[in-house]
Amino acid sequence: MARVGVLVLAVLWSAGVAFAQRPTFTWDVPRVLESVDVPGVMRANGVPVKLRSVKSAERPEIILQHLVDRFEAAGFYIPPDAHRTQRLAEPQLTALDTDRLISYTFFLQPNPDGTTTVVMGEANLGKARKEQDTFAPIFPGGTDVMRSDMEGARSLAYTVVAEPAKVGEFYLTELRAAGFTEEAQGTWRRGGEELRVGLRPGPGGRVSVLLMLRTSVEAPALDAPTPEVGKP
């Protein structure tokens, strides 16, 4: 899930150049072996995003050039190398349909068996809406905040320069004050809500924080009292 959150961050950008109306763009990955559609549409920072993943028998460099050619043929804006943000280790690229304000992002993941996994995302920037207040507090100084909203679940991801233990203590205090009870390490519950908190230390003293809130989760059933002998 964390990787999906990073991909969504990569597609949230725009440019102000306008071109003539173009045909609707469709993805075309060579030598597809299997395909996985992520059902529904999620929202990231108020922007609706659709995701899809395929496995291809082709090499990453061939797929990369093929999709770049597809973007160029569609007339999309591709930012110069100096203006690109590389959020993932794998090859990735984002292009913008400036007419419809839809950005298209893909990243390529080589697999040990010689195949390539291609993850594709479409962010409809023209249908962005103002994001509601976050469902959980952010550690002071947190940056690169990304919120997403899916059916039955919401997520919050950000990075901060801090000691992981300090961030953990922060959520221990804040979530208890908000009425949550910690069932297991990193898993909190409040009625029908389940909140998971994940911390991952990174270089430069930065910590990646990911919170996932699930709603409509059944609360643990309480053991029914045993009737006393002689009573109904």
C-alpha positions in Angstrom: 0.0 0.0 0.0 2.9 2.3 0.7 4.1 1.9 -2.9 0.7 2.9 -4.2 0.8 6.0 -2.0 4.2 7.0 -3.5 2.9 6.4 -7.1 -0.1 8.7 -6.4 2.2 11.4 -5.2 4.2 11.2 -8.4 1.1 11.9 -10.6 -0.1 15.1 -8.8 1.3 17.9 -10.9 0.1 20.1 -13.7 1.2 22.5 -16.6 -0.6 25.4 -18.2 -0.1 24.8 -21.9 -3.3 24.2 -24.1 -3.5 22.2 -27.3 -6.3 21.1 -29.6 -8.8 18.5 -28.5 -7.2 15.0 -28.8 -8.6 11.5 -28.9 -8.9 9.7 -25.6 -5.6 8.1 -24.6 -5.5 4.4 -24.0 -2.6 2.5 -22.4 -0.7 0.1 -24.7 2.0 -2.0 -23.1 3.8 -4.5 -25.4 3.7 -8.3 -24.7 1.3 -8.2 -21.8 1.1 -11.5 -19.9 -1.5 -10.6 -17.3 -3.4 -7.6 -16.1 -4.7 -6.4 -12.7 -7.2 -3.6 -12.5 -7.5 -1.8 -9.1 -11.3 -1.5 -8.6 -12.9 1.9 -8.1 -11.3 5.3 -8.0 -9.3 6.6 -5.1 -8.7 10.2 -4.2 -5.2 11.6 -3.4 -5.1 15.1 -2.0 -8.6 15.6 -3.5 -7.6 14.3 -7.0 -9.4 11.2 -8.4 -6.8 8.6 -9.4 -7.3 5.3 -11.2 -4.6 2.6 -11.0 -3.8 -0.4 -13.2 -1.0 -3.0 -13.2 0.2 -5.4 -15.9 3.0 -7.9 -16.2 4.9 -7.8 -19.5 7.4 -10.2 -21.1 9.2 -7.2 -22.6 12.4 -5.6 -21.1 12.0 -2.4 -19.1 14.0 -0.2 -21.6 11.8 -1.4 -24.5 8.6 -0.6 -22.6 9.9 2.8 -21.5 10.7 3.9 -25.0 7.3 2.5 -26.3 5.3 4.5 -23.7 7.4 7.6 -24.3 6.6 7.3 -28.0 2.9 6.9 -27.1 2.9 10.0 -24.9 4.6 12.0 -27.7 2.2 10.7 -30.3 -0.7 11.8 -28.2 0.7 15.3 -27.9 1.2 15.2 -24.1 3.5 17.6 -22.3 6.5 15.7 -20.9 8.6 17.8 -18.5 12.4 18.2 -19.2 14.7 16.0 -17.2 15.7 18.9 -14.9 12.1 19.4 -13.8 11.2 15.7 -13.1 10.9 14.4 -9.6 12.1 10.8 -9.2 10.2 9.4 -6.2 10.9 5.8 -6.9 14.1 3.8 -7.6 12.4 2.2 -10.7 12.2 4.0 -14.0 9.1 6.2 -14.1 7.6 9.0 -16.2 4.6 11.4 -16.0 3.0 13.2 -18.9 0.1 15.6 -19.0 -2.8 15.8 -21.3 -3.1 19.6 -21.1 -6.4 19.7 -22.8 -8.3 17.4 -20.4 -6.0 18.1 -17.4 -5.3 14.4 -16.9 -1.8 13.2 -15.9 -0.6 9.8 -16.9 2.2 8.1 -14.9 3.9 4.8 -15.2 6.8 3.1 -13.4 8.6 -0.1 -14.3 9.7 -2.9 -11.9 12.0 -5.6 -13.3 11.1 -9.1 -11.9 13.5 -11.9 -11.1 11.9 -14.1 -13.8 12.8 -11.6 -16.6 9.3 -10.1 -16.8 8.5 -6.5 -16.1 5.6 -5.2 -13.9 4.2 -1.9 -15.2 2.1 0.2 -12.8 0.0 2.9 -14.5 -1.9 5.8 -12.9 -4.3 8.4 -14.2 -5.0 11.5 -12.2 -7.9 13.7 -13.2 -6.6 17.1 -12.1 -9.6 18.8 -13.6 -11.9 17.1 -11.0 -9.9 18.0 -8.0 -11.8 19.0 -4.9 -10.8 20.6 -1.7 -9.5 18.0 0.7 -11.2 17.6 4.1 -9.3 17.9 7.3 -7.0 15.0 8.0 -8.3 12.1 10.1 -5.1 12.0 12.2 -2.6 14.5 13.5 0.7 15.1 11.7 4.0 15.2 13.7 5.2 18.8 13.8 7.5 19.5 10.8 6.0 16.8 8.6 6.3 17.5 4.9 5.3 15.9 1.5 1.9 15.2 3.0 -0.3 12.9 0.8 -3.9 12.0 1.7 -5.9 9.4 -0.1 -9.5 8.3 0.1 -10.7 4.8 -1.0 -13.9 2.9 -0.3 -13.9 2.1 3.4 -10.4 3.3 4.0 -8.4 6.5 4.2 -4.6 6.9 4.3 -2.2 9.6 5.3 1.5 9.6 4.4 4.3 12.1 5.0 8.0 12.4 6.0 9.6 14.2 8.9 13.1 14.7 10.3 12.8 13.2 13.8 13.7 10.3 15.9 11.3 7.4 15.3 10.8 6.9 19.0 9.7 10.5 19.3 7.2 10.0 16.5 5.9 6.9 18.1 5.5 8.7 21.5 3.6 11.4 19.7 1.0 9.0 18.3 0.8 7.1 21.6 -0.3 10.3 23.3 -2.5 11.8 20.5 -4.4 8.6 19.7 -5.1 7.8 23.4 -6.4 11.3 23.8 -8.7 10.8 20.8 -10.2 7.7 22.3 -8.2 5.0 20.5 -7.0 1.9 22.2 -3.9 0.1 21.0 -4.7 -3.6 20.4 -1.3 -4.5 19.1 1.9 -2.6 18.2 0.9 -0.1 15.5 -2.8 -1.1 15.5 -5.4 1.1 17.2 -9.2 0.7 17.5 -12.0 3.1 18.4 -15.4 1.6 18.1 -15.8 0.5 14.4 -12.6 2.2 13.3 -9.2 0.6 13.0 -6.1 2.8 12.6 -2.7 1.4 11.7 0.5 3.5 12.1 3.7 2.5 10.3 7.1 4.2 10.7 10.1 3.6 8.5 13.4 5.3 9.2 15.2 6.6 6.1 18.4 8.4 5.2 19.3 11.8 6.6 17.3 11.2 9.8 14.0 11.3 7.9 11.1 9.0 8.9 8.4 8.0 6.6 5.0 7.8 8.3 2.0 6.0 6.9 -1.4 5.9 8.7 -4.3 3.8 7.4 -7.8 4.2 8.8 -10.4 1.6 8.1 -14.1 2.3 8.9 -17.0 -0.1 9.4 -14.7 -2.6 11.1 -16.5 -4.8 13.6 -15.5 -4.2 17.2 -14.4 -7.3 19.1 -17.3 -9.0 20.7 -17.5 -8.9 24.4 -17.8 -12.2 26.2 -21.4 -12.7 27.4 -21.8 -13.0 31.2 -22.4 -16.5 32.4 -25.9 -16.7 34.1 -25.9 -17.7 37.7 -27.3 -21.0 38.6 -31.1 -20.8 39.2 -31.4 -17.6 37.2 -32.7 -17.3 33.6 
